[in-house]
Structures are given as C-alpha cells and as structure tokens.
Amino acid sequence: MKNILKKMALLAIPVVLWFVFFAAFEPNNYFGLKASASSSQPVARVRAYQQEPGTNLILGDSRLAHFDMQLVNSLTGQPWQNLAFGGASLKETLDLADYILDSGHEVDTLLAEVSFYTLNAGYNTDRFAALEETLNNPLAYCFNLEYNVNALTVAMDTLRGTPDTIESGDWTESDYLADDGTVLPLHRRLYDYTATITPRCKDWSVNTKQLERLRALAERCQAEGVRLIVVLPPMAENVRTEVCDAFGISDAMEDEVLPALRAWADSYGFTLLDYEWGGSCITDDDTQFFDGFHLDEKYGLPLWTKELFDDIMSCYAAAG
C-alpha cells in the first residue's frame, strides 16, 4: 500500500508543477493571485468583476477595451472598471449587461458601446454561455488549450524580456507603400482596413432583435436607478465613405437607427453620445487611427478618452 501511495505521489508531482506554472503565468488572473490581469480577454474582464465588482462599468468591444483607466478615473473623480473585450458583439455586450444587473451587486453607471458594425445582423457572435461555464468551472479553465497556450506565451515573453505592445505606430515611408510600390494616401494598416471589414458589411442589415434588447436595457436601467450611457465610438473617414456610404449603411443609420436611439434617450433618460456619425475631436485619421476602428493608443485614444469622459461629466452636471 505504501508503495502504491508513493507511486501516486510521484505521478502527482508533474500535475502539481504544471498547475503552479499555469497559475503563475496565465494572463487572466483567474485565481486572483495577482494585482490585476495582463489580458483583456472576456474571461479576464468578467473574472475581475466577480472578484471585485465595480459600480461604474464600461461594456463594449476592443474600441473601448484599451482606455488608460488611471486617466479615466482622474477625469471623472471616481473609479471605473473596464469590462469591454475584443470582438464583443452587441448581443454579448447586452448579455454582460444583464449578467451585471442580475448579479445583485450595486451598479451606478453602465457605459455601453453601440456602432453600425455591432448593429449588423450578420455579426452576432454568442460566447457568453461558454464564458459563464468557464467562470464557474475552474477545471474547464485549467484544461482549456487556449488558456494553456496563453500561459506558455506569457512565460516565454517573460523569459525573453519581450515588452508589451500597444496599438500605435510611428509610421515610416514604407508604411505608405502598396505591394506594387504605389504611394498610398494613408498608412497601409488604415488604408487596407476597409477591405478587411467589407465582407461582413456588404450585406449589412439592422439586428432588430438586439436593438430591441438595447431599448429594454434602457427601460430596465431607468426602473432600477442605473445611469445608462450609450456611446458610438469614432470611425475613420475612409470606413464611412468606402463601407458605410457604399453599402447603404449610412442611410439606414441616419434614417432608422439614430432617430430610434434619440427617441429612447428622451423616453428613458439615458445619455447618448454619438462620435461615429456626429463627429469627434479626432481630426487626423492618418495619425490618430491605428486602423479604421481602433484609435492609436499614443496619438488618438488619450484625446478621445478626455473628450468622452469630459462629455460624460458635463452631462452629469447638467442633470444635477
């Protein structure tokens, strides 16, 4: 019996070593062992909320996921928690809003992102059920191949001293050249972005189900005393002209969606901030956009962060 126990103990050593390695380097701070997560994956953002629920919350996709939260807090004088994550559809954003409101935790403000892109019926990713399962089942998290690869990547980057990267570029002459040597009017990443999103946008139509869910969220927030802020983030001008104008999205947004949002803002008392169609402080797309949707984290995002949260504070003041 002792020999069997010894053999079992020996077999357990690799498992224990693997778990220690995984817990040390997994970037989502699933176990709450670090000060914060180094990842903006959905499991990291929602796990952080579970561990320490905030009351002023940011929901949306990658366009809202990279705010400098120290800057946000200093502009508003109150702590905010960022739950936005890359690729979030409007459905996932609204699922997360419902999850938060159903949690029983105190909520003061929900800042929720909407855009023509996430309002597209052809973009309706649904990962929230799987996310909840992962959050509720540590074994599912530990044995998930993707998260193990993430941990290995973090470990290798740590050993190599690889610095964290941000979405920013000091563009050089080569960044303005097409494959045939033609000089482009915008840096290549921004210039090519319209082609990247065209397949999803060319058959664009309003996701009426999720738009109605947004109205229902506004009604619920009004009933429960939660301040709702709906934000449409800025887009680059070439996205508007080459995608939105070309495929009739601009007309549909101006004639159908925006009037509905304005009417609901009046009816349910939420704040509507439209930088997508109404303009913003971003005036030099080539410098201030990293690509057609994402603001350059050095040259664009800090400016828009200040504009956004200054506008929010102005709305607070006007409302008393």
Salt bridges, closest charged atoms under 4 A:
ASP61 OD2 - ARG63 NH2 2.78
GLU92 OE2 - ARG127 NE 2.65
ASP95 OD2 - LYS91 NZ 2.90
ASP95 OD1 - ARG213 NH2 2.95
ASP98 OD2 - ARG213 NH2 2.95
ASP98 OD1 - ARG220 NH1 3.88
ASP102 OD1 - ARG220 NH2 2.65
GLU113 OE2 - ARG63 NH2 3.10
ASP126 OD1 - LYS91 NZ 3.44
ASP170 OD2 - LYS298 NZ 3.38
ASP179 OD1 - ARG188 NH2 3.23
ASP192 OD2 - ARG188 NE 2.60
GLU212 OE2 - ARG215 NH2 2.79
GLU219 OE1 - ARG215 NH1 3.31
GLU224 OE2 - ARG220 NE 2.74
GLU254 OE2 - ARG240 NH2 3.68
ASP291 OD1 - HIS294 ND1 2.92
ASP310 OD2 - LYS306 NZ 2.69
